[in-house]
Amino acid sequence: QELQKPVAIDTGWLFIKHVDEMLTFWPRTGGGFVAVMPSPDEAESLTNETSDEYNSKIQKRLNGIVANASSEGENLFDTFGIEQEQLITLPLSYDDAEHGAAGRWSNPVNSVVVNKALLYGQTNLPPAVNESIRQKIRRNGLWPVSVDDSAYQTRLGNVHCATNSLRTIPAGKFWESGSRTR
């Protein structure tokens, strides 16, 4: 993955308000990466629940981010230099928490990659949702590892909130240097 200039994405509708709750990147088999976003529509189809107005609005908001991801009006694909098949959606239904949207179950987008393993939360995951997530992780050459994140999920956080990865961050405005991170 190459570095790009910072991109502003509205997270004000989320309870925690972190961009990694609604957009993250996984390494891709054969190089490069895939963008990963949640999908209330996919959650609805897997759980056989009728979509509520709240989740329908969130799906429209997410579709809007894909269509217009940058302040220059570029879509997600142009902004990050990816093809449409490099966007993966993962099923997630939301509840209206007091100060914003929170996942009804562990948010699989808010995950972390460690070597070739992808750690994601398992709290309250419906079986069909879990199987869909595992299949998508495997299709991208990663090993799915579900972990108990109930201590975080009950406080409206997820796996990524409980993890850190050590990296060396270049000094200065590294996104303007054209250098790569390792």
C-alpha positions, 0 to 999 in steps of 0.5 A: 500500500502506498501512502496518500494524502489525508482524506476527510470522512465524516464520522460524526454519526458514529458513537465512537467517531473513529473512521476505522469503524466504517472504513479499513484496509486489508492486505490482498493476496498477490499484493495491494489491498482491499477497502472494507466497509460495513453493510446494513443491507447485507446484515438484513439479508443474512439475518432475515430481519426487516430493515429499519429506517435507522439502518436504511439511513446508515446504508444510504450514508455509506453509499454516499461515502463510496460515491463521494469520498473526498472533498474534491468530489472523487469516489472511493475508488478514485480517492484510494486508487482501487477497483470496484472489486477491491471493496468488500462489505461486511454485514453489520446492523446498527443501534441508535446509541445516545450519541450516535450509531453503534454496532448491534454486534461486534463490528467486523470492520473495526478489526486488526491484521497481525501477520496473516491473521485477521482478528475480529470480535465475536460478541453477539454475532449471528451465525450466518453473519459470522460465516459470511465474515469468515469466508470473506476473510479467507477469500483475501488470503487471511486467517480469520480469528474471532476473539472475545471482545465483549468487554469492549462491545458492551462499552460500544468499542471493538477489537481494534480499540483493544489492540496496538501494532508497532510501526515506525512512522516517518517524520514530517508530512510522510504522505507527501514524500511518496515513501512507503511504509513497511 
